[in-house]
Amino acid sequence: MTAAITRHYLTLGSGASKRRVHYRRAGTGPELLLVHQSPRSGGEYEELMQRWGAHFTCIAPDTPGFGQSEPLAKASPDINDYADAIVEFIAAMGLEQVPAYGFHSGAIILITALKRHPQLFSGIAAGGYCVWTEAEKAAFGANYTPPFLPLPYGEHLVWAWNRILEQAWFFPWYDARNETRMRNAHDDPARVHDIIMEILDAGDSFRHGYAAVLAASRDIPPPDSFTAPVFITAYDGDPMQAHIDRLGEMPASWSAQKVRTPDDQTAVSLEFLQTLPTGPSIEPKADGHQGFITVSTPSFTGQLHWRRAATGAQDVLQVHGPGEALDCIAISGTAIDLPGHGLSSPWPGEAPTDWAPWAEVIAAARAALGVSAVALPPVPLGDPARLFPDFTPDRFGAYLTRAWSIARARHFFAPWYEGNAAHAIPFAPEDIALDRLATECRALVRASAASQFAIALQNKG
């Protein structure tokens, strides 16, 4: 039986340094901290958490600026800043002597944190550890992390798709030569899509986390140092496997091993982690004004993303429109992402087109959040199938630019697919601000139940 994953927000700091951290939690037993690679989020560990949850309570935060965590309040954070951010999260959670696992960037962040705060960790399993040459660092600095900002007609999405796709073909991604080919190349749209969505969540913040790691120097303590154990591994085809030969002399408590497959890498890492001391168990800590609730109805069981305004009509549950998410609306009360929208769980199987199952979920959310009234969105004008076409990832990433074009056109026409004077609607310049369009495009791509919710609203009468 796999461990169930829950999701939480925890706000750290105050004033200018105040920031929201999003984390996942799963399993039972002693706590294990997992730190993801760039440009991913803690979501990359979901399958691993479901397995390792039989041995540990796995806690996987999104690092600053990635996933649903807010960025650091610094223009160009370095690797020490990301390490200290993890340490701040550890302290806020009340973790002590925690074992940890990190892959690629996550390993660099954790090992840097271990060197700066050795008392916090009982040991680290590292999936790769990079030791860059000065020439590599110079090349990466010039090429690896260009700015990533939305452009009016979605041109940035074409770049992002091909950049992530070719990252699976060449390392570094921008250096397309026979000599730089990846051994484990693929062109799986679903795998590319997972990373694309995390880049869209991060926006321009994604390059800062990358840049910090790519500029990091070898930071292994001297061979005569006494530190918590560190176990570094890398599998065949991982560019970091060659870096095991660059590690040099390490403390006696450190070791490194080349393995054959990704499964071998996680297996030996788990074996190592199970040998480490663990700290006392903790009660999970989370914000009280935002997060995820679990609801169960005859048709749906899953988590709903929610947020409450600091002031306003908090006893009113705001429901976004089809194909939207709570980030798309001005929240004056308490808002949720419906199933198959935003960050909430999808419907099991095909989403319903009659109103009753949606109403049951909304009623369950009202009860869980303690609100008494509901504000529903207007019934959408037009054919739901045309309003919300299929956004299944395709080999060429065309679904992304299709979503962007729709997000833009629906501010000009109602319905958006009738692009003529008879269907023109007024709009304000801020309606097509690039950050707003980026949010709406992301919500559209995530909305697996948009057309069904639109039909349900129409059927509601």
GICORMO-V666403 format. One record per pair of residues at least 24 apart in sequence whose ideal C-beta (glycine too) atoms are under 6 Angstrom apart, sorted by the first residue. I is the first residue (numbers start at 1). J is the second residue. Records with the same first field share a line. If there is no record, write none. Layout:
I = J + J
//
This chain:
2 = 50
3 = 27 + 50 + 53
5 = 46 + 49
7 = 292
8 = 286 + 291
9 = 287 + 290 + 291
10 = 285 + 286 + 287
11 = 287
12 = 88 + 92
16 = 73
17 = 73
19 = 70
20 = 70
21 = 61 + 69 + 89
22 = 62 + 67 + 68 + 69
23 = 59 + 61
24 = 60
25 = 59 + 284
26 = 53 + 58
27 = 53 + 56 + 57 + 58
29 = 55 + 56 + 57
30 = 56 + 278
31 = 57 + 59 + 95 + 98
32 = 56 + 58 + 99
33 = 59 + 98 + 100
34 = 58 + 60 + 101
35 = 102 + 106 + 109 + 110
36 = 106
37 = 103 + 104 + 105 + 106
38 = 105 + 209 + 210
39 = 198 + 199 + 202 + 206
40 = 198
41 = 66 + 67 + 198
61 = 89
65 = 202 + 205 + 209
66 = 202
67 = 201
71 = 205
77 = 208 + 212
78 = 212
79 = 112 + 212 + 216
82 = 109 + 212
83 = 109 + 112 + 113 + 116
86 = 113
87 = 113 + 117
90 = 120
93 = 285
94 = 282
96 = 279
97 = 122 + 279
98 = 279
99 = 123 + 273 + 276
100 = 124
101 = 125
102 = 126
103 = 127
104 = 128
105 = 213
108 = 213 + 216
112 = 219
115 = 219
118 = 227
121 = 228
122 = 228 + 276 + 277
123 = 228 + 229 + 276
124 = 230
125 = 231 + 269 + 272 + 273
126 = 232
127 = 265
128 = 234 + 238 + 240
129 = 232
130 = 240 + 243
131 = 218 + 243 + 246
140 = 214
143 = 174
144 = 172 + 214
145 = 207 + 210 + 211
147 = 204
148 = 204
149 = 204
150 = 434 + 438
154 = 401 + 404
157 = 400 + 401
160 = 196 + 199
161 = 397
164 = 192 + 195 + 196
165 = 192
171 = 239
183 = 237
184 = 237
189 = 393 + 394 + 395
190 = 393
193 = 393
200 = 442
220 = 250
221 = 251
223 = 249 + 251
225 = 251
227 = 251 + 253
229 = 253
230 = 254
231 = 255 + 272
232 = 256
233 = 257 + 259 + 265 + 268
235 = 259 + 261 + 262 + 265
236 = 260
293 = 368
295 = 364 + 365 + 368
297 = 360 + 361 + 364
299 = 357
300 = 339 + 361
302 = 345
303 = 345
304 = 336 + 344 + 365
305 = 337 + 342 + 343 + 344
306 = 336
307 = 331 + 335
308 = 334
315 = 371 + 372
316 = 373 + 375
317 = 366 + 371 + 374
318 = 375
319 = 376 + 377
321 = 377
322 = 380 + 450 + 453 + 454
323 = 388 + 444 + 447 + 450
324 = 443
325 = 443
327 = 439
328 = 440 + 443
334 = 369 + 371
336 = 365
340 = 448 + 449
341 = 447
346 = 448
347 = 449
351 = 449 + 452
353 = 452 + 455 + 456
354 = 459
355 = 456 + 459 + 460
358 = 456
379 = 457 + 458
380 = 454
381 = 414 + 415
382 = 415
384 = 451 + 454 + 455
385 = 451
386 = 417
387 = 415
388 = 450 + 451
391 = 445
403 = 441 + 444 + 445
404 = 441
407 = 437 + 440 + 441 + 444
408 = 437
//
